[in-house]
Amino acid sequence: MSATASLRSPGATARQTSRDRRPGTGRLVAVELRKMLNTRAGMWVPIAVAALTALVSIIASSNHGGHEGTFRHALHAASVPGAYLLPVMGVLLICSEYSQRTTLTTYTLVPNRWRVLGAKLGASLIVSTLATVTALLFSILAASIFGHAPGGTGSLPLSIILQTWLFLGSGMVMGMAFGAAILVSAPAIVAYLLLPLVWNGLAGNISWLQTPARWLDSDNTLGPLTQQNLTGTQWAHAAATFALWIGVPLVIGLTRIGRGDLD
Amino acid sequence: MLSTMIEANSLTKRYGGRTAVRDVSFRCEPGTVTGFLGPNGAGKSTTLKMLCGMAQPTGGGATVMGMPFAELPNPGRRVGVLIDASAQHSGRRGAEVLATSAQLMGVDHKRVGEMLELVGLDRAAGRKRVGKYSLGMRQRLGIAHALLGDPEVLILDEPANGLDPEGMRWMRALLRDFADRGGTVLLSSHLLGEVQATADRLVVIARGEIVAQGTPGELTGGVPRTVVRAADGELADRALRRALEEEEIVVSESPDGGLLTEADPGIVGRAAMRGGVALAELRPASDGASLEQLFFELTTDKTEYHAELPELQEAAR
């Protein structure tokens, strides 16, 4: 620890080279992925998702309680662990920076906070894509092992695979949006789980809410994504659900993150 | 090369109706260490955060290397910042914290090990999770992080907090060396002793306002100050005070006992003799003692004023 270890003038390395180049978007996304995985908690959540996905694929393929054992059924089941845990990862992706106060470092290195948020969005899409591929591989593997036929009514067209990807991706982004709006992990997770539930409860009991509920109840509007090709109306319902449960918290979050002073 | 590396221009920060920082202006030049001094809650951190784009000023502005901090394309390669050493993810390993930022800034990974070594964190410490670090280790990691991008400017908030005396001496040498090689350092502290030995310039802030700035010599104004102490305890001190005041010599209490005055030792000695007070001590005050007295005077009445208005104190935090 000698203070004079380096006798050059400060900033002498790479004086003429790349030091004033703004870090590119690809690099920011890679760094966000790294930050998502390089903490103790961050490392275990994806491992848990993968392990549960494998487990659920096997259970769904070996024991399908009255259903016809199909590839589609296996994929639907395999998407469940990700559907629960990816939104939690999305919440933590934003909130852990605020609760651990690493925003002080993050925003000093990248002062444009919306670029950081954009990079986190990119990282979420990559993680949810990997989760979709994992679910697909495990479900195909399990379904094949238990001798289910890939074709017929339970076949797995590309459209269902893409819809499953949308289902998992939108869940993670929805978690991120709630995280951005609330900025504290526990309340953000609770809000993410509870608000749609409260909404559905209200809609079930108040007659004039029933029509809007059909558009905004995420169980009804997004649930079919992993099971059937959506009709035009169903797509409209899904879009309305995204607008409410992703759009609104995201706009609140962008405002809070963009303006706020850091503690 | 730029002649002004950091410039604060009438920086003002209000929270609601309360003013935490008012009209703060100063500049830091290359090759200098500037000590940003003030009691806790005086507005130091708020000012530094406004410099680094972490807090929006209500009024005024600031530039680092000639532009607002947020406009630096890759700020970590130009300005090393340490605002709070505790603000690290407790579940991340020390070396990984540096490696992640090195990737972001586009710095060679080799520098991670070099910086850890420079700040005296060994390989085992680098592998530990930051949650297990002592405050002193976090401070060292924070300094390593600030130096990682090989910047020309360092902005450090209370970097000596949590360091042991040996660590403090090491940091002083490191910052002095950084400035001597042409770098610019701005570091804050609530303790004069921490910055006095290294700083070329001092900026003193109290209750959100700059109360003095300049070189230590300029601040004490070259006024000859004298320390005087009576031989027979407190009662004699009071007699001494009376004797001096009769000669119209202005005195104040020295923080470590005895009296301080701006008059020459000779004049003080004669006045004591006329008052019939025996002296235990009569000497010119060292620069350090004068500075300490000045810092005390500059910040104390402000702090007292402060205590009457607790909401201001809170806002300043």
Interface residues (C-beta under 8 A of the other chain):
Chain A: M1 S2 A3 T4 A5 S6 L7 R8 S9 P10 G11 A12 T13 A14 S18 R19 D20 R21 R22 P23 R27 L28 A30 V31 R34 K35 N38 T39 R40 A41 G42 S96 Q100 R101 T102 T103 L104 T105 Y107 T108 L109 V110 P111 N112 R259 D261 L262
Chain B: K49 C52 G53 M54 A55 Q56 F69 A70 E71 L72 P73 N74 P75 G76 R77 R78 V81 I83 D84 S86 A87 Q88 H89 S90 G91 R92 R93 E96 T100 S101 Q103 L104 M105 G106 E114 E117 L118 V119 G120 R129 H145 G149 D150 P151 E152 W170 A173 L174 R176 D177 F178 R181 G182 G183
